[in-house]
Amino acid sequence: MTEDRRYRVTLLPHGQHFEARADESLLKAGLRAMAPMRSSCRNGTCRTCLCRLDSGQIAYEIEWPGLTREEKAEGLVLPCVARPLSDVVLRYET
């Protein structure tokens, strides 16, 4: 079952790792693991959690999150509404 599938998430530059289920947002999994992830609205509009997807694949829980086409093409993601489809590496700019 998809909801049983778990993926490894790595946060850079911190180097912290945690597990995320395929049926939950990356942010929700990170907060559960007490990872240093920024958040506010948790619905894809405020962009507080914006970071870069260095590797891996995600799927969005909403049709079009608060990103421009250019930002998506650059690899920017919103973890609050993104679910993992594989192991992922997220990079937060300091």
Backbone as a ProteinNet text record, in pm:
[ID]
protein_1_A
[PRIMARY]
MTEDRRYRVTLLPHGQHFEARADESLLKAGLRAMAPMRSSCRNGTCRTCLCRLDSGQIAYEIEWPGLTREEKAEGLVLPCVARPLSDVVLRYET
[TERTIARY]
83.9	0	88.2	44.5	121.2	146.1	45	60.8	163.8	197.2	298.8	440.3	452.9	584.5	646.9	774.4	846.5	972.9	1005.9	1123.5	1213.5	1340	1437.6	1445.5	1436.5	1447.8	1574.7	1655.3	1776.4	1761.4	1790.1	1785.4	1927.2	1951.7	2080.3	2058.7	2147.4	2282.8	2297.8	2189.6	2195	2245.3	2211.6	2250.8	2160.2	2048.5	1956	1878.2	1846.1	1768.1	1643.5	1535.3	1415.3	1335.4	1238.7	1152	1022.8	971.8	842	760.9	636.3	546	500.2	467.3	422.3	289.9	212.9	81.6	80.8	197.9	202.5	296.3	275.1	362	501	597.3	735	745.5	671.4	674.7	619	507.2	446.6	543.8	607.7	705	824.3	869.2	983.2	952.7	835.6	798.5	785.1	732.8	721.7	860.4	958.8	1096.8	1174.8	1107.3	1168.8	1283.3	1266	1364.6	1354.1	1464.4	1463.9	1403.5	1270.2	1199.9	1109.8	1113.9	1029.7	887.8	789.1	650.1	563.1	449.4	350.8	211.1	170.7	32.2	1.9	99	86.8	-13.6	-44.1	-136	-85.2	43.2	102.3	88.6	51.8	33.6	133.5	183.1	267.5	413	459.6	594.6	703.6	665.6	763.3	853.1	801.1	877	957.4	954.9	1021.1	1165.3	1200.1	1336.8	1361.2	1480.7	1518.4	1519.2	1466.1	1471.9	1601.3	1703.3	1833	1826.5	1750.2	1734.3	1608.3	1558.7	1437.2	1316.1	1202.5	1077.6	969.4	882.7	769.7	642	529	399	329.2	261.6	190.1	50.7	7.7	-126	-232.8	-191.3	-283.8	-243.5	-337.8	-312.9	-199.3	-197	-91.1	-49.5	61.9	108.5	156.6	184.6	224	362.6	389.9	518	493.9	583.5	575.4	630.4	604.5	660.9	813.9	869	1014.1	1072	1005.9	1052.8	1047.9	939.8	930.9	1041.6	1068.1	1173.7	1311.9	1329.3	1455.8	1470.5	1366	1373.5	1323.7	1258.3	1204.1	1075.2	1054.9	938.4	881.6	757.3	690.4	661.2	744.7	729.1	596.2	528.7	402.4	292.9	305.6	203.6	265.4	386.8	457.4	474.6	440.8	460.5	577.5	653	766	721.6	787.6	769.2	895.4	999.7	1128.7	1202.3	1322.8	1407.4	1433.6	1438.5	1458.8	1565.2	1626.7	1720.4	1666.9	1640.6	1590.8	1700.9	1715.9	1819.1	1752.9	1781.9	1736.8	1852.7	1826	1927.7	1936.7	2058.1	2076.4	2081.8
-119.1	0	125.2	227.7	350.7	416.2	421.4	490.6	423.8	298.2	228.9	258.2	308.8	336.2	456.7	442.8	549.6	584	712	760.7	839.5	843.5	917.7	1060.5	1156.6	1297.7	1351.2	1420.9	1483.5	1633.9	1706.3	1852.2	1907.1	1991.8	2059.9	2207.9	2281.2	2242.4	2170.9	2148.7	2089.6	1945.8	1870.5	1731	1638.3	1690.4	1606.8	1515	1394.1	1296.5	1261.1	1231.9	1179.9	1101.9	1026.5	947.9	1023.1	1008.3	1065.5	955.8	943	848.4	907	820.6	864.2	939.6	920.9	985.2	1109.9	1166.2	1286.8	1388.8	1514.5	1618.6	1608.5	1656.3	1658.8	1744.5	1854.8	1941.5	1870.6	1804	1733.5	1629.1	1554.7	1454	1521.2	1631.4	1702.4	1759.5	1817.1	1872.5	1761.8	1647.7	1533.4	1489.3	1499.3	1460.6	1575.6	1687	1806.7	1859.8	1850.1	1900.3	2052.6	2120.2	2266.4	2314.8	2305	2347.1	2465	2566.2	2685	2654.1	2711.9	2694	2805.2	2823.7	2920.8	2871.9	2893.9	2864.9	2715.9	2639.1	2494.9	2457.6	2552.5	2520.7	2565.5	2599.8	2630.6	2772.2	2865.7	3002.9	3103.3	3085.6	3189	3181.9	3065.4	3043.4	3045.3	3042.1	3041.6	2919.8	2806.5	2680.6	2659.2	2754.3	2743.3	2695.2	2594.4	2541.8	2478.6	2425.7	2366.1	2213.7	2147.9	2002.5	1967.2	1926.5	1891.8	1758.7	1663.8	1534.8	1466.9	1374.8	1301.5	1352.2	1290.5	1326.1	1350.2	1446.7	1479.1	1487.8	1486.5	1514	1614.5	1709.6	1809.9	1761.9	1799.2	1764.9	1856.7	1970.8	2065.1	2083	2127.8	2135	2229.7	2348.5	2442.9	2517.8	2476.2	2544.7	2685.6	2766	2905.3	2924.8	2864.4	2878.4	2920.3	3000.6	3034.5	2918	2917.3	2814.4	2816.6	2937.4	2952.3	2893.2	2918.4	2863.6	2710.9	2656.5	2510.6	2456.3	2523.1	2479.3	2487	2580.8	2595.8	2493.6	2415.8	2313.9	2358	2474	2518.6	2442.5	2412.9	2336.3	2395.1	2359.2	2395	2266.3	2231.9	2106.2	2091.5	2201.7	2193.2	2122.9	2121.7	2057.1	1955.9	1911.1	1815.1	1682.5	1574	1438.8	1374.4	1289.7	1224.1	1108.6	1095.3	979.9	894.7	944.9	876.6	938.6	891.9	961.9	1100.4	1201.8	1339.7	1410.6	1508.8	1598.6	1739.7	1809.3	1946.3	2039	2152	2249.5	2381.4	2424.8	2555.4	2653	2767.1	2871.5	2936.1	2966	3026	3176.2
0	0	0	-70.1	-82.7	51.9	140	267.1	357.8	331.8	409.8	361.4	243	185.4	256.5	290.6	359.7	281.9	286.3	215	309.3	273.7	353.3	299.8	390.5	356	421.7	344	396.1	381.6	488.7	486.4	481.1	384.5	373	399.2	457	488.6	623.9	694.9	829.3	829.2	724.5	718.1	797.5	848.5	924.6	831.6	878.4	803.7	884	812.1	876.3	773.3	820.5	732.2	706.1	584.5	547.9	479.8	520.2	454.4	321.3	228.9	95.9	101.2	208.1	216.6	303.8	337.3	419.9	357.3	392.2	337.5	398.2	323.6	372.1	497.9	502.2	619.5	742.5	727.5	840	896.9	808.5	852.6	920.8	865	922.9	1059.8	1075.4	1205.9	1309.6	1268.9	1360	1407.5	1317.4	1349.5	1415.1	1437.9	1496.9	1411.3	1280.6	1185	1175.5	1144.8	1135.2	1003.6	992.3	871.2	904.2	818.3	837.8	791.2	861	817	871.9	807.6	854.4	815.9	690.1	650.5	636.8	590.9	567.9	458.9	368.7	259.5	123	113	-16.6	-64.5	22.7	-23.7	32	153.6	215.1	170.2	126.8	75.6	183.1	309	417.9	411.8	370.3	368.7	240.2	149	18.7	32.5	-45.5	-47.9	-184.2	-203.7	-331.6	-319.6	-419.5	-428	-500.1	-422.5	-482.7	-555.4	-501.1	-568.7	-519	-600	-565.5	-641.2	-610.4	-677.7	-573.7	-604.7	-517.5	-600.6	-530.7	-592.8	-503.1	-563.9	-484.2	-447.9	-327.9	-278.9	-337.4	-393.4	-454.7	-599.9	-682.5	-826.5	-863.4	-807.9	-841	-715.6	-654	-533.4	-566.3	-466.3	-483.4	-539.7	-655.1	-724.6	-868.3	-921.4	-1064	-1144.9	-1272.1	-1360.7	-1355.2	-1351.3	-1347.2	-1217.9	-1106.7	-978.9	-978.8	-1032.6	-1041.5	-1130.7	-1242.4	-1333.8	-1267.7	-1174.5	-1102	-989.9	-964.4	-860	-724.3	-717.6	-589.8	-558.5	-431.3	-387.4	-259.3	-231.1	-106.3	-30.1	68.3	141	215.5	242.2	316.9	237.8	104.9	21.1	-75.9	-45	-130.8	-58	-126.6	-73.6	-146.1	-78	-144.3	-233.1	-347.5	-435.7	-438.1	-370	-361.9	-243.4	-216.7	-120.7	-178.6	-92.3	-140.1	-57.6	-121.4	-55.4	-75.4	35.1	32.4	81.7	13.6	52.4	90.2	212.1	259.1	248.7	188.1	179.8	316.8	359.2	490.8	483.2
[MASK]
++++++++++++++++++++++++++++++++++++++++++++++++++++++++++++++++++++++++++++++++++++++++++++++

